[in-house]
């Protein structure tokens, strides 16, 4: 009885550890593919907000290289991508991309414009 309880607990702990590890793994190459399909037309290939569709937008896309953008936490970027920004063409992607895909696309944006906290 005790042994089976120990084994069950060990399996549970191992699987929880595994889930947590999977959550943290990001894949910028997969993020790049998604970015090119969904985001590039507005944000541009370098993330400077100069994509081919910008001329049709009233509110310009943000340039990911500005200090305001590079200082944003992953949580802030994530919220914007999930919920979008009102009164702009930055629509919500939470229902179109999975949690992992959003993580991957953020890791690609961070590759283009690395995180720089403001001091
Ligand atoms: C149709 C054009 C368009 C597309 C497509 C688009 N965006 Fe945007 N995005 C915008 C605009 C416009 C803003 C700025 C809105 C504002 O200033 O209120 C913005 C803002 C953002 C911001 C906020 C950046 C900051 O520093 O505050 C993030 C992050 C972002 N977009 C990510 C993405 C991602 C990821 C995708 C693809 C999954 C994407 N966007 C697709 C137009 C677009």
Backbone and ligand atoms as CSV (ligand in chain L), in Angstrom:
chain,resi,resn,atom,element,x,y,z
A,1,UNK,N,N,0.840,-1.211,0.000
A,1,UNK,CA,C,0.000,0.000,0.000
A,1,UNK,C,C,0.868,1.252,0.000
A,2,UNK,N,N,1.793,1.275,0.962
A,2,UNK,CA,C,2.665,2.446,1.059
A,2,UNK,C,C,3.508,2.621,-0.187
A,3,UNK,N,N,4.013,1.467,-0.665
A,3,UNK,CA,C,4.891,1.521,-1.852
A,3,UNK,C,C,4.121,2.047,-3.064
A,4,UNK,N,N,2.897,1.560,-3.245
A,4,UNK,CA,C,2.127,2.008,-4.421
A,4,UNK,C,C,1.810,3.498,-4.319
A,5,UNK,N,N,1.587,3.968,-3.082
A,5,UNK,CA,C,1.332,5.396,-2.884
A,5,UNK,C,C,2.573,6.206,-3.279
A,6,UNK,N,N,3.729,5.703,-2.833
A,6,UNK,CA,C,4.994,6.379,-3.163
A,6,UNK,C,C,5.198,6.426,-4.668
A,7,UNK,N,N,4.930,5.299,-5.338
A,7,UNK,CA,C,5.123,5.248,-6.792
A,7,UNK,C,C,4.170,6.223,-7.481
A,8,UNK,N,N,2.908,6.242,-7.031
A,8,UNK,CA,C,1.941,7.171,-7.644
A,8,UNK,C,C,2.381,8.611,-7.456
A,9,UNK,N,N,2.847,8.927,-6.243
A,9,UNK,CA,C,3.303,10.297,-5.981
A,9,UNK,C,C,4.498,10.654,-6.865
A,10,UNK,N,N,5.421,9.691,-6.990
A,10,UNK,CA,C,6.613,9.940,-7.810
A,10,UNK,C,C,6.212,10.209,-9.259
A,11,UNK,N,N,5.268,9.397,-9.773
A,11,UNK,CA,C,4.824,9.577,-11.164
A,11,UNK,C,C,4.149,10.943,-11.315
A,12,UNK,N,N,3.328,11.297,-10.326
A,12,UNK,CA,C,2.629,12.585,-10.374
A,12,UNK,C,C,3.641,13.733,-10.399
A,13,UNK,N,N,4.643,13.651,-9.508
A,13,UNK,CA,C,5.626,14.733,-9.434
A,13,UNK,C,C,6.441,14.821,-10.723
A,14,UNK,N,N,6.784,13.663,-11.271
A,14,UNK,CA,C,7.552,13.678,-12.527
A,14,UNK,C,C,6.736,14.301,-13.647
A,15,UNK,N,N,5.442,13.956,-13.704
A,15,UNK,CA,C,4.648,14.486,-14.816
A,15,UNK,C,C,4.394,15.981,-14.645
A,16,UNK,N,N,4.257,16.448,-13.399
A,16,UNK,CA,C,4.075,17.891,-13.187
A,16,UNK,C,C,5.339,18.625,-13.632
A,17,UNK,N,N,6.484,18.073,-13.265
A,17,UNK,CA,C,7.769,18.684,-13.654
A,17,UNK,C,C,7.893,18.751,-15.163
A,18,UNK,N,N,7.469,17.705,-15.808
A,18,UNK,CA,C,7.543,17.632,-17.265
A,18,UNK,C,C,6.640,18.675,-17.921
A,19,UNK,N,N,5.441,18.830,-17.392
A,19,UNK,CA,C,4.514,19.832,-17.936
A,19,UNK,C,C,5.103,21.226,-17.809
A,20,UNK,N,N,5.650,21.527,-16.630
A,20,UNK,CA,C,6.215,22.850,-16.385
A,20,UNK,C,C,7.361,23.107,-17.351
A,21,UNK,N,N,8.189,22.079,-17.586
A,21,UNK,CA,C,9.332,22.249,-18.480
A,21,UNK,C,C,8.849,22.515,-19.904
A,22,UNK,N,N,7.822,21.797,-20.322
A,22,UNK,CA,C,7.310,21.994,-21.681
A,22,UNK,C,C,6.794,23.410,-21.880
A,23,UNK,N,N,6.126,23.932,-20.837
A,23,UNK,CA,C,5.558,25.271,-20.928
A,23,UNK,C,C,6.645,26.314,-21.191
A,24,UNK,N,N,7.830,26.106,-20.623
A,24,UNK,CA,C,8.861,27.127,-20.710
A,24,UNK,C,C,9.670,27.060,-21.999
A,25,UNK,N,N,9.547,25.957,-22.731
A,25,UNK,CA,C,10.344,25.838,-23.945
A,25,UNK,C,C,9.694,26.656,-25.060
A,26,UNK,N,N,10.475,27.556,-25.651
A,26,UNK,CA,C,9.931,28.330,-26.760
A,26,UNK,C,C,10.731,28.016,-28.008
A,27,UNK,N,N,10.097,28.215,-29.134
A,27,UNK,CA,C,10.737,27.876,-30.386
A,27,UNK,C,C,10.664,29.096,-31.324
A,28,UNK,N,N,11.719,29.930,-31.320
A,28,UNK,CA,C,11.692,31.135,-32.139
A,28,UNK,C,C,11.574,30.846,-33.637
A,29,UNK,N,N,12.091,29.707,-34.107
A,29,UNK,CA,C,11.980,29.401,-35.542
A,29,UNK,C,C,10.530,29.154,-35.922
A,30,UNK,N,N,9.809,28.429,-35.054
A,30,UNK,CA,C,8.377,28.223,-35.310
A,30,UNK,C,C,7.653,29.563,-35.199
A,31,UNK,N,N,8.097,30.407,-34.257
A,31,UNK,CA,C,7.509,31.744,-34.091
A,31,UNK,C,C,7.725,32.598,-35.326
A,32,UNK,N,N,8.885,32.448,-35.952
A,32,UNK,CA,C,9.192,33.224,-37.163
A,32,UNK,C,C,8.217,32.883,-38.287
A,33,UNK,N,N,7.938,31.588,-38.424
A,33,UNK,CA,C,7.007,31.153,-39.477
A,33,UNK,C,C,5.632,31.780,-39.239
A,34,UNK,N,N,5.169,31.732,-37.973
A,34,UNK,CA,C,3.864,32.329,-37.641
A,34,UNK,C,C,3.886,33.833,-37.881
A,35,UNK,N,N,4.969,34.457,-37.469
A,35,UNK,CA,C,5.106,35.911,-37.644
A,35,UNK,C,C,5.000,36.265,-39.127
A,36,UNK,N,N,5.680,35.493,-39.951
A,36,UNK,CA,C,5.661,35.795,-41.388
A,36,UNK,C,C,4.273,35.614,-41.986
A,37,UNK,N,N,3.542,34.648,-41.475
A,37,UNK,CA,C,2.189,34.408,-41.998
A,37,UNK,C,C,1.212,35.481,-41.493
A,38,UNK,N,N,1.255,35.785,-40.177
A,38,UNK,CA,C,0.197,36.603,-39.575
A,38,UNK,C,C,0.576,38.049,-39.269
A,39,UNK,N,N,1.798,38.341,-38.965
A,39,UNK,CA,C,2.153,39.640,-38.377
A,39,UNK,C,C,2.951,40.536,-39.316
A,40,UNK,N,N,3.746,39.939,-40.174
A,40,UNK,CA,C,4.668,40.695,-41.023
A,40,UNK,C,C,3.980,41.762,-41.864
A,41,UNK,N,N,2.786,41.463,-42.360
A,41,UNK,CA,C,2.124,42.410,-43.262
A,41,UNK,C,C,1.913,43.772,-42.606
A,42,UNK,N,N,1.820,43.807,-41.290
A,42,UNK,CA,C,1.709,45.106,-40.604
A,42,UNK,C,C,3.028,45.474,-39.923
A,43,UNK,N,N,3.613,44.551,-39.171
A,43,UNK,CA,C,4.785,44.899,-38.353
A,43,UNK,C,C,6.102,44.892,-39.132
A,44,UNK,N,N,6.112,44.355,-40.338
A,44,UNK,CA,C,7.316,44.380,-41.159
A,44,UNK,C,C,8.284,43.260,-40.839
A,45,UNK,N,N,9.178,42.952,-41.786
A,45,UNK,CA,C,10.052,41.783,-41.586
A,45,UNK,C,C,11.051,41.981,-40.451
A,46,UNK,N,N,11.382,43.237,-40.131
A,46,UNK,CA,C,12.300,43.469,-39.018
A,46,UNK,C,C,11.582,43.922,-37.737
A,47,UNK,N,N,10.260,43.965,-37.794
A,47,UNK,CA,C,9.490,44.371,-36.612
A,47,UNK,C,C,9.481,45.874,-36.377
A,48,UNK,N,N,9.822,46.645,-37.425
A,48,UNK,CA,C,9.885,48.099,-37.264
A,48,UNK,C,C,8.562,48.785,-37.599
A,49,UNK,N,N,7.513,48.001,-37.834
A,49,UNK,CA,C,6.195,48.586,-38.116
A,49,UNK,C,C,6.056,49.075,-39.542
A,50,UNK,N,N,6.847,48.481,-40.447
A,50,UNK,CA,C,6.803,48.950,-41.842
A,50,UNK,C,C,6.418,47.831,-42.801
A,51,UNK,N,N,5.395,47.093,-42.453
A,51,UNK,CA,C,4.940,46.011,-43.320
A,51,UNK,C,C,4.227,46.532,-44.555
A,52,UNK,N,N,4.006,45.672,-45.535
A,52,UNK,CA,C,3.391,46.095,-46.799
A,52,UNK,C,C,1.974,46.648,-46.669
A,53,UNK,N,N,1.248,46.320,-45.571
A,53,UNK,CA,C,-0.145,46.771,-45.435
A,53,UNK,C,C,-0.306,48.062,-44.634
A,54,UNK,N,N,0.792,48.671,-44.158
A,54,UNK,CA,C,0.641,49.804,-43.225
A,54,UNK,C,C,-0.096,50.995,-43.831
A,55,UNK,N,N,-0.034,51.148,-45.141
A,55,UNK,CA,C,-0.646,52.332,-45.747
A,55,UNK,C,C,-2.165,52.331,-45.615
A,56,UNK,N,N,-2.729,51.150,-45.396
A,56,UNK,CA,C,-4.182,51.087,-45.267
A,56,UNK,C,C,-4.630,51.208,-43.802
A,57,UNK,N,N,-3.690,51.407,-42.876
A,57,UNK,CA,C,-4.068,51.465,-41.462
A,57,UNK,C,C,-4.142,52.910,-40.964
A,58,UNK,N,N,-5.132,53.201,-40.125
A,58,UNK,CA,C,-5.240,54.546,-39.545
A,58,UNK,C,C,-4.242,54.665,-38.388
A,59,UNK,N,N,-4.246,53.675,-37.488
A,59,UNK,CA,C,-3.268,53.654,-36.384
A,59,UNK,C,C,-2.077,52.832,-36.855
A,60,UNK,N,N,-0.875,53.412,-36.862
A,60,UNK,CA,C,0.272,52.643,-37.359
A,60,UNK,C,C,0.669,51.531,-36.386
A,61,UNK,N,N,1.210,50.432,-36.897
A,61,UNK,CA,C,1.667,49.362,-36.007
A,61,UNK,C,C,2.852,49.848,-35.176
A,62,UNK,N,N,3.040,49.270,-34.044
A,62,UNK,CA,C,4.169,49.701,-33.200
A,62,UNK,C,C,5.477,49.122,-33.724
A,63,UNK,N,N,6.522,49.915,-33.511
A,63,UNK,CA,C,7.870,49.481,-33.856
A,63,UNK,C,C,8.430,48.746,-32.640
A,64,UNK,N,N,8.711,47.468,-32.788
A,64,UNK,CA,C,9.161,46.671,-31.646
A,64,UNK,C,C,10.541,47.093,-31.134
A,65,UNK,N,N,11.257,47.935,-31.892
A,65,UNK,CA,C,12.613,48.329,-31.492
A,65,UNK,C,C,12.645,49.574,-30.606
A,66,UNK,N,N,11.510,50.224,-30.400
A,66,UNK,CA,C,11.521,51.429,-29.566
A,66,UNK,C,C,11.722,51.041,-28.099
A,67,UNK,N,N,12.276,51.957,-27.279
A,67,UNK,CA,C,12.474,51.640,-25.854
A,67,UNK,C,C,11.163,51.275,-25.148
A,68,UNK,N,N,10.043,51.887,-25.575
A,68,UNK,CA,C,8.745,51.564,-24.953
A,68,UNK,C,C,8.390,50.093,-25.192
A,69,UNK,N,N,8.732,49.629,-26.380
A,69,UNK,CA,C,8.381,48.258,-26.720
A,69,UNK,C,C,9.366,47.244,-26.136
A,70,UNK,N,N,10.659,47.544,-26.233
A,70,UNK,CA,C,11.640,46.561,-25.735
A,70,UNK,C,C,11.575,46.441,-24.210
A,71,UNK,N,N,11.007,47.467,-23.539
A,71,UNK,CA,C,10.907,47.403,-22.077
A,71,UNK,C,C,9.673,46.631,-21.616
A,72,UNK,N,N,8.815,46.273,-22.551
A,72,UNK,CA,C,7.596,45.550,-22.151
A,72,UNK,C,C,7.948,44.131,-21.708
A,73,UNK,N,N,7.274,43.712,-20.667
A,73,UNK,CA,C,7.506,42.350,-20.175
A,73,UNK,C,C,6.825,41.360,-21.120
A,74,UNK,N,N,7.227,40.123,-20.997
A,74,UNK,CA,C,6.595,39.076,-21.803
A,74,UNK,C,C,5.097,39.041,-21.505
A,75,UNK,N,N,4.741,39.281,-20.239
A,75,UNK,CA,C,3.335,39.267,-19.832
A,75,UNK,C,C,2.553,40.349,-20.581
A,76,UNK,N,N,3.145,41.549,-20.695
A,76,UNK,CA,C,2.456,42.647,-21.387
A,76,UNK,C,C,2.259,42.316,-22.866
A,77,UNK,N,N,3.321,41.834,-23.504
A,77,UNK,CA,C,3.211,41.478,-24.925
A,77,UNK,C,C,2.157,40.397,-25.124
A,78,UNK,N,N,2.210,39.439,-24.216
A,78,UNK,CA,C,1.274,38.320,-24.287
A,78,UNK,C,C,-0.173,38.799,-24.187
A,79,UNK,N,N,-0.428,39.708,-23.242
A,79,UNK,CA,C,-1.792,40.221,-23.065
A,79,UNK,C,C,-2.248,40.954,-24.315
A,80,UNK,N,N,-1.360,41.767,-24.892
A,80,UNK,CA,C,-1.730,42.524,-26.095
A,80,UNK,C,C,-2.053,41.565,-27.237
A,81,UNK,N,N,-1.219,40.544,-27.394
A,81,UNK,CA,C,-1.441,39.602,-28.498
A,81,UNK,C,C,-2.744,38.819,-28.269
A,82,UNK,N,N,-2.985,38.429,-27.045
A,82,UNK,CA,C,-4.213,37.669,-26.768
A,82,UNK,C,C,-5.454,38.535,-26.949
A,83,UNK,N,N,-5.447,39.760,-26.393
A,83,UNK,CA,C,-6.659,40.583,-26.347
A,83,UNK,C,C,-6.724,41.649,-27.426
A,84,UNK,N,N,-5.605,41.974,-28.079
A,84,UNK,CA,C,-5.585,43.037,-29.077
A,84,UNK,C,C,-5.575,44.414,-28.428
A,85,UNK,N,N,-5.585,45.454,-29.262
A,85,UNK,CA,C,-5.599,46.833,-28.752
A,85,UNK,C,C,-6.810,47.535,-29.356
A,86,UNK,N,N,-7.620,48.147,-28.496
A,86,UNK,CA,C,-8.862,48.763,-28.994
A,86,UNK,C,C,-8.571,49.916,-29.946
A,87,UNK,N,N,-9.509,50.164,-30.831
A,87,UNK,CA,C,-9.445,51.243,-31.822
A,87,UNK,C,C,-8.247,51.114,-32.751
A,88,UNK,N,N,-7.780,49.905,-32.969
A,88,UNK,CA,C,-6.693,49.731,-33.940
A,88,UNK,C,C,-6.892,48.396,-34.648
A,89,UNK,N,N,-6.044,48.193,-35.648
A,89,UNK,CA,C,-6.129,46.924,-36.376
A,89,UNK,C,C,-5.362,45.802,-35.693
A,90,UNK,N,N,-4.879,46.070,-34.491
A,90,UNK,CA,C,-4.235,44.995,-33.729
A,90,UNK,C,C,-5.363,44.215,-33.064
A,91,UNK,N,N,-5.842,43.209,-33.801
A,91,UNK,CA,C,-6.968,42.422,-33.302
A,91,UNK,C,C,-6.501,41.366,-32.326
A,92,UNK,N,N,-7.460,40.754,-31.655
A,92,UNK,CA,C,-7.066,39.719,-30.697
A,92,UNK,C,C,-6.724,38.422,-31.418
A,93,UNK,N,N,-5.630,37.813,-30.950
A,93,UNK,CA,C,-5.168,36.569,-31.562
A,93,UNK,C,C,-5.372,35.379,-30.643
A,94,UNK,N,N,-5.926,35.654,-29.471
A,94,UNK,CA,C,-6.073,34.600,-28.468
A,94,UNK,C,C,-6.895,33.419,-28.946
A,95,UNK,N,N,-7.809,33.654,-29.847
A,95,UNK,CA,C,-8.647,32.552,-30.317
A,95,UNK,C,C,-8.119,31.936,-31.617
A,96,UNK,N,N,-7.060,32.540,-32.170
A,96,UNK,CA,C,-6.513,32.003,-33.427
A,96,UNK,C,C,-5.197,31.278,-33.225
A,97,UNK,N,N,-4.458,31.694,-32.187
A,97,UNK,CA,C,-3.167,31.051,-31.924
A,97,UNK,C,C,-3.232,30.337,-30.574
A,98,UNK,N,N,-2.519,29.237,-30.460
A,98,UNK,CA,C,-2.493,28.534,-29.178
A,98,UNK,C,C,-1.530,29.276,-28.247
A,99,UNK,N,N,-1.601,28.906,-26.976
A,99,UNK,CA,C,-0.734,29.520,-25.974
A,99,UNK,C,C,0.738,29.338,-26.364
A,100,UNK,N,N,1.062,28.135,-26.820
A,100,UNK,CA,C,2.442,27.851,-27.207
A,100,UNK,C,C,2.845,28.661,-28.446
A,101,UNK,N,N,1.925,28.811,-29.385
A,101,UNK,CA,C,2.241,29.596,-30.591
A,101,UNK,C,C,2.512,31.056,-30.222
A,102,UNK,N,N,1.735,31.584,-29.279
A,102,UNK,CA,C,1.953,32.974,-28.846
A,102,UNK,C,C,3.320,33.096,-28.174
A,103,UNK,N,N,3.649,32.118,-27.347
A,103,UNK,CA,C,4.971,32.104,-26.705
A,103,UNK,C,C,6.077,32.096,-27.774
A,104,UNK,N,N,5.879,31.283,-28.800
A,104,UNK,CA,C,6.893,31.185,-29.864
A,104,UNK,C,C,7.017,32.489,-30.639
A,105,UNK,N,N,5.885,33.115,-30.934
A,105,UNK,CA,C,5.937,34.351,-31.720
A,105,UNK,C,C,6.605,35.456,-30.879
A,106,UNK,N,N,6.334,35.471,-29.578
A,106,UNK,CA,C,6.992,36.464,-28.710
A,106,UNK,C,C,8.500,36.209,-28.691
A,107,UNK,N,N,8.897,34.944,-28.635
A,107,UNK,CA,C,10.343,34.668,-28.600
A,107,UNK,C,C,10.995,35.125,-29.904
A,108,UNK,N,N,10.256,35.072,-31.007
A,108,UNK,CA,C,10.818,35.578,-32.271
A,108,UNK,C,C,10.893,37.110,-32.247
A,109,UNK,N,N,9.851,37.769,-31.724
A,109,UNK,CA,C,9.878,39.241,-31.616
A,109,UNK,C,C,11.071,39.651,-30.740
A,110,UNK,N,N,11.314,38.886,-29.682
A,110,UNK,CA,C,12.447,39.181,-28.789
A,110,UNK,C,C,13.789,38.943,-29.460
A,111,UNK,N,N,13.785,38.088,-30.463
A,111,UNK,CA,C,15.027,37.869,-31.218
A,111,UNK,C,C,15.295,39.085,-32.109
A,112,UNK,N,N,14.213,39.613,-32.706
A,112,UNK,CA,C,14.347,40.803,-33.552
A,112,UNK,C,C,14.710,42.019,-32.701
A,113,UNK,N,N,14.037,42.165,-31.570
A,113,UNK,CA,C,14.214,43.330,-30.696
A,113,UNK,C,C,14.322,42.841,-29.257
A,114,UNK,N,N,15.559,42.566,-28.797
A,114,UNK,CA,C,15.734,41.968,-27.472
A,114,UNK,C,C,15.168,42.826,-26.320
A,115,UNK,N,N,14.706,42.132,-25.300
A,115,UNK,CA,C,14.154,42.770,-24.097
A,115,UNK,C,C,15.196,43.650,-23.426
A,116,UNK,N,N,14.832,44.912,-23.168
A,116,UNK,CA,C,15.734,45.827,-22.456
A,116,UNK,C,C,14.948,46.557,-21.388
A,117,UNK,N,N,15.047,46.096,-20.151
A,117,UNK,CA,C,14.279,46.749,-19.092
A,117,UNK,C,C,14.720,48.184,-18.919
A,118,UNK,N,N,13.778,49.057,-18.614
A,118,UNK,CA,C,14.151,50.458,-18.368
A,118,UNK,C,C,14.556,50.603,-16.915
A,119,UNK,N,N,15.683,51.285,-16.693
A,119,UNK,CA,C,16.182,51.395,-15.311
A,119,UNK,C,C,15.711,52.718,-14.685
L,1,LIG,C1,C,-3.599,44.415,-39.539
L,1,LIG,C2,C,-2.351,44.870,-38.941
L,1,LIG,C3,C,-1.726,44.097,-37.837
L,1,LIG,C4,C,-1.458,42.747,-37.780
L,1,LIG,C5,C,-1.755,41.688,-38.828
L,1,LIG,C6,C,-0.796,42.517,-36.507
L,1,LIG,N1,N,-0.675,43.676,-35.814
L,1,LIG,FE1,FE,0.218,43.924,-34.008
L,1,LIG,N2,N,-0.242,45.891,-34.011
L,1,LIG,C7,C,-0.892,46.535,-35.029
L,1,LIG,C8,C,-1.127,47.914,-34.660
L,1,LIG,C9,C,-1.824,48.962,-35.519
L,1,LIG,C10,C,-0.577,48.087,-33.365
L,1,LIG,C11,C,-0.547,49.354,-32.517
L,1,LIG,C12,C,-1.922,49.679,-31.984
L,1,LIG,C13,C,-1.935,50.912,-31.125
L,1,LIG,O1,O,-0.964,51.667,-31.105
L,1,LIG,O2,O,-2.950,51.100,-30.423
L,1,LIG,C14,C,-0.015,46.776,-32.993
L,1,LIG,C15,C,0.611,46.514,-31.801
L,1,LIG,C16,C,1.174,45.307,-31.456
L,1,LIG,C17,C,1.895,45.032,-30.235
L,1,LIG,C18,C,2.166,46.014,-29.112
L,1,LIG,C19,C,3.640,46.396,-29.114
L,1,LIG,C20,C,3.987,47.389,-28.061
L,1,LIG,O3,O,5.163,47.651,-27.888
L,1,LIG,O4,O,3.092,47.924,-27.403
L,1,LIG,C21,C,2.286,43.732,-30.268
L,1,LIG,C22,C,3.086,42.958,-29.225
L,1,LIG,C23,C,1.808,43.190,-31.520
L,1,LIG,N3,N,1.138,44.163,-32.217
L,1,LIG,C24,C,2.033,41.896,-31.915
L,1,LIG,C25,C,1.484,41.343,-33.068
L,1,LIG,C26,C,1.633,39.953,-33.424
L,1,LIG,C27,C,2.410,38.917,-32.635
L,1,LIG,C28,C,0.948,39.782,-34.590
L,1,LIG,C29,C,0.760,38.504,-35.346
L,1,LIG,C30,C,0.230,37.361,-34.636
L,1,LIG,C31,C,0.385,41.061,-34.955
L,1,LIG,N4,N,0.724,41.982,-34.009
L,1,LIG,C32,C,-0.372,41.274,-36.099
L,1,LIG,C33,C,-1.299,45.999,-36.231
L,1,LIG,C34,C,-1.227,44.672,-36.569
